[in-house]
Amino acid sequence: MQKEEVTIYTDGACSGNPGKGGWGAVLIYGDVEKQISGAEENTTNNQMELTRSNRGFKAT
């Protein structure tokens, strides 16, 4: 049985802390690549770092 594997690259950042923040993730499954991202007006760097991982896992 072949193992199915999704590779996820993520990042989150904030300009000011708190301030405007964003997150992004790239999911790769074989030859298929999907990019997802989002932003918040008033957030923290830690919140964006947690959100990027959460959203990346939920998208699989």
Buried (B, 14 or more C-beta within 10 A) or exposed (E): EEEEEBEBEBEBBBEEEBBBBBBBBBBEEEEEEEEBEBEBEEBBBEBBBEBBBEBBEEEE
